[in-house]
Amino acid sequence: MGIHHRSDVKFKTKSMKQIYCLCILLSIFSSLRIQAADVDKQYHLIGHRGGITENRCHPENSLAALDEAVERGYTGVEIDIRESKDGVLFLYHYATLERDYASEARCADLTWKEIQQLKPLHKEGKAPVSVEEYCRYAQGKITELMLDIKLDHPSQAFYEELYRILKETGFINHSYFIGHGNFFLGKGKITMLISEREEFFRKYGEKTKDYYFLFAGIDELNSRLIRWCQEHGIQIMACVNRPYKHPVTQQGLEEAFRDLEWLKSWGVTYYQIDSDYDRPFRSSTGSSL
């Protein structure tokens, strides 16, 4: 009994040491990752297409993409909203489904039950998530939500359902709308393009800052525009997304980083962004994450 007891003690001691060392290593790795990826808190990054999705890191408009954005320190995400045949609002960018699912159907032609039964083409893929589930999951994780309404002619019922979800989840006064946002005038903020700014300011005057935000690419903004927005208290949301149908190049990254540093020097703090471009906003930029 004595020999077995001593052997058991040695075994437990060795196991405890291994567990302790493993915990230390995990703690170090975790702290390094957070330090490398954490966004400087003075900046508000809105993750494009639901969070961190580039290089198939996570599916677009997914809960996993949202979680990764939260881990990196993003304050919000941009989501794409569609509506099923039976009136359920859900997240998906494209009008048809063949890009991600074994179906060529239009989103609007399927019921929510049929959408939930779609077969993903990629192993990491899942059925689309409803706007309500996404917003309830996002509560307490992010503070801002950008909504790209993808319908050509949203109905009154669509707007009322979206308003209900945003109000119940606490996002209604922290929402930014791309397209079809007039229903939410005075609640959330609505996209104002550079070409629209003078028209809107003539119509709403000082109220413009309460109704709209200026949404522009980082290569479109200049000192004159920034001064105009700052003088009138209008929020700027600079956009830096991957080139459409083209790969991200080192030259493109370097040019974007220069533009971003320039915008930061002018005090621009809100960005709708793909994660390839978030390096200038990290508290520590020594990592290749």
C-alpha positions in Angstrom: 0.0 0.0 0.0 2.8 2.4 0.9 4.6 2.0 -2.4 1.5 2.4 -4.4 0.6 5.5 -2.4 4.0 7.2 -3.0 3.8 6.4 -6.7 0.4 7.9 -6.9 1.6 11.0 -5.1 4.4 11.4 -7.6 2.0 10.8 -10.5 -0.4 13.5 -9.2 2.5 15.9 -8.5 3.8 15.5 -12.0 0.3 15.9 -13.5 -0.3 19.0 -11.5 3.0 20.5 -12.7 2.1 19.7 -16.3 -1.3 21.3 -15.9 0.2 24.3 -14.1 2.8 24.8 -16.9 0.1 24.4 -19.6 -2.1 27.0 -17.8 0.9 29.4 -17.7 1.6 28.9 -21.4 -2.1 29.4 -22.4 -2.2 32.5 -20.2 0.9 34.0 -21.9 -0.4 33.1 -25.4 -3.8 34.6 -24.6 -2.3 37.8 -23.2 0.0 38.2 -26.3 -2.9 37.6 -28.7 -5.1 40.2 -26.9 -2.3 42.7 -26.8 -1.5 42.2 -30.5 -5.1 42.3 -31.7 -6.8 44.7 -29.3 -8.0 47.9 -31.0 -7.1 51.3 -29.5 -10.2 52.3 -27.6 -10.4 55.8 -29.0 -11.4 54.2 -32.4 -14.7 52.7 -33.4 -14.3 49.9 -35.9 -17.3 48.5 -37.6 -16.6 45.0 -39.0 -17.7 44.6 -42.6 -20.2 41.8 -43.4 -20.8 40.8 -39.9 -17.3 40.9 -38.4 -14.1 39.1 -39.2 -14.6 37.1 -42.4 -11.6 37.7 -44.6 -9.7 34.7 -46.0 -12.7 32.5 -45.0 -11.7 33.1 -41.3 -15.4 32.9 -40.6 -18.6 32.8 -42.7 -20.0 36.3 -43.6 -22.8 37.5 -41.3 -22.2 34.7 -38.8 -22.1 34.6 -35.0 -18.5 33.3 -35.2 -17.5 36.4 -37.3 -19.1 38.6 -34.7 -17.2 36.9 -31.8 -13.9 37.4 -33.6 -14.6 41.1 -34.1 -15.4 41.4 -30.4 -12.2 39.6 -29.5 -10.2 42.1 -31.6 -11.8 45.1 -29.9 -14.2 46.2 -32.6 -17.2 48.2 -31.3 -19.6 47.2 -33.9 -20.4 45.2 -37.1 -22.1 45.9 -40.4 -24.8 43.3 -41.4 -26.7 42.6 -44.6 -30.5 42.2 -44.2 -32.9 40.2 -46.3 -36.4 38.9 -45.8 -37.8 35.4 -46.3 -41.0 34.6 -48.2 -42.9 34.4 -44.9 -41.5 37.6 -43.5 -38.5 36.5 -41.3 -35.6 39.0 -41.4 -32.2 37.3 -41.7 -28.6 38.0 -42.6 -27.3 37.4 -46.1 -25.5 39.6 -48.6 -26.6 38.2 -52.0 -30.0 38.0 -53.6 -29.5 34.4 -54.6 -28.0 31.5 -52.6 -25.7 29.6 -55.0 -22.5 31.3 -53.7 -22.7 29.5 -50.3 -25.5 26.9 -50.5 -26.6 24.0 -52.7 -29.5 26.1 -54.1 -29.9 28.6 -56.9 -33.1 30.0 -55.3 -33.7 33.7 -54.5 -33.7 34.5 -50.8 -37.1 36.1 -51.1 -38.6 32.9 -52.7 -37.9 30.6 -49.7 -39.7 30.3 -46.4 -37.6 30.6 -43.2 -38.0 26.9 -42.7 -36.6 26.2 -46.2 -33.7 28.6 -45.6 -32.8 26.8 -42.3 -32.6 23.5 -44.2 -30.1 24.8 -46.8 -27.0 22.7 -47.3 -23.8 24.8 -47.1 -21.2 24.3 -49.8 -18.3 24.9 -47.3 -17.5 22.8 -44.3 -17.5 25.8 -42.0 -20.8 27.0 -43.4 -24.1 27.1 -41.5 -27.7 28.2 -42.4 -28.2 32.0 -42.2 -29.0 33.5 -38.9 -32.1 35.6 -38.2 -31.7 39.3 -37.4 -33.4 38.8 -34.1 -31.1 35.9 -33.0 -28.1 37.9 -34.2 -29.1 41.1 -32.3 -29.9 39.2 -29.1 -26.6 37.4 -29.3 -24.8 40.7 -29.9 -26.3 42.4 -26.8 -23.5 43.4 -24.4 -20.8 42.4 -26.9 -21.0 45.4 -29.3 -22.3 48.9 -28.9 -23.0 49.8 -32.6 -24.8 48.2 -35.5 -24.6 49.1 -39.1 -27.4 47.8 -41.3 -27.4 47.4 -45.1 -31.0 46.7 -46.1 -30.7 44.6 -49.3 -34.4 44.7 -50.4 -35.4 46.8 -53.4 -38.7 47.9 -51.9 -39.0 47.1 -48.2 -42.6 47.0 -46.9 -44.0 48.8 -43.9 -44.2 45.4 -42.2 -40.5 44.9 -42.8 -39.6 48.3 -41.2 -41.8 47.7 -38.3 -40.3 44.3 -37.6 -36.8 45.6 -37.9 -37.6 48.5 -35.6 -39.1 46.1 -33.0 -35.9 44.0 -33.0 -33.6 46.9 -32.7 -35.6 48.6 -30.0 -36.0 45.4 -27.9 -32.2 44.7 -28.1 -31.1 48.2 -27.4 -29.6 49.0 -30.8 -32.1 51.4 -32.2 -30.3 54.6 -31.1 -26.9 53.1 -31.9 -27.7 52.0 -35.5 -26.4 53.2 -38.8 -28.5 52.5 -42.0 -27.1 52.1 -45.5 -30.0 52.5 -47.9 -33.7 52.6 -47.3 -33.2 54.2 -43.9 -35.8 57.1 -44.0 -38.2 55.1 -41.8 -35.5 55.5 -39.0 -35.0 59.2 -39.4 -34.3 60.7 -35.9 -33.8 57.2 -34.4 -30.7 55.8 -35.8 -28.4 57.6 -38.3 -28.7 57.3 -42.1 -26.1 57.3 -44.8 -25.2 60.6 -46.4 -22.9 60.5 -49.4 -20.6 63.3 -50.3 -22.8 64.3 -53.2 -25.8 64.6 -50.9 -24.3 66.6 -48.1 -25.2 70.1 -49.3 -28.8 69.0 -50.3 -29.4 67.5 -46.9 -27.9 70.4 -45.0 -30.1 72.9 -46.9 -33.1 70.8 -45.9 -32.3 70.0 -42.3 -29.7 72.5 -41.2 -28.2 71.8 -37.8 -30.5 68.8 -37.5 -28.4 67.1 -40.2 -26.0 65.9 -37.5 -28.8 64.1 -35.7 -30.2 62.4 -38.8 -27.2 61.5 -41.0 -23.6 60.4 -41.0 -21.2 61.0 -43.9 -20.2 57.7 -45.4 -17.2 57.8 -47.7 -14.2 55.8 -48.9 -10.9 56.6 -47.3 -9.6 57.8 -50.7 -12.6 60.2 -51.1 -12.1 62.2 -48.0 -10.1 65.4 -48.0 -9.3 68.2 -45.6 -12.1 70.4 -46.9 -14.8 67.7 -46.4 -13.5 66.8 -42.9 -13.5 70.5 -41.9 -17.1 70.9 -43.1 -18.2 67.9 -41.1 -16.4 69.0 -38.0 -17.8 72.5 -38.2 -21.3 71.2 -38.4 -20.9 68.3 -35.9 -21.5 65.6 -38.6 -20.1 62.2 -37.9 -17.7 60.7 -40.5 -17.7 57.0 -41.2 -14.7 56.2 -43.4 -14.9 53.0 -45.3 -12.0 50.7 -46.2 -13.0 47.4 -47.7 -11.3 44.9 -49.9 -11.2 45.6 -53.6 -14.2 44.1 -55.3 -13.2 40.9 -57.2 -9.5 41.7 -56.8 -7.0 40.4 -54.3 -5.5 42.5 -51.6 -1.9 43.5 -52.5 0.9 44.7 -50.4 0.9 48.0 -52.3 -2.8 48.4 -51.7 -2.3 47.8 -48.0 0.5 50.3 -47.7 -1.6 52.9 -49.5 -4.6 52.3 -47.3 -2.4 52.5 -44.2 -1.1 55.9 -45.3 -4.6 57.1 -45.9 -5.7 55.8 -42.5 -2.9 57.4 -40.6 -3.7 60.7 -42.3 -7.4 60.4 -41.3 -6.4 59.6 -37.8 -4.3 62.8 -37.7 -7.5 64.7 -38.6 -9.4 63.1 -35.7 -11.6 60.7 -37.7 -12.5 57.9 -35.3 -15.2 55.8 -37.0 -14.4 53.3 -39.7 -16.3 50.6 -41.5 -13.5 48.1 -42.2 -12.3 44.8 -43.4 -9.9 43.2 -41.0 -7.0 43.3 -43.5 -6.8 47.0 -42.8 -7.2 47.1 -39.0 -3.4 47.1 -38.2 -3.1 50.9 -37.8 -5.7 50.8 -35.0 -4.2 48.1 -32.8 -2.7 49.0 -29.5 0.2 46.9 -30.5 1.1 46.3 -34.1 3.9 43.9 -33.8 1.7 40.8 -34.6 0.8 39.5 -38.0 -2.7 38.4 -36.7 
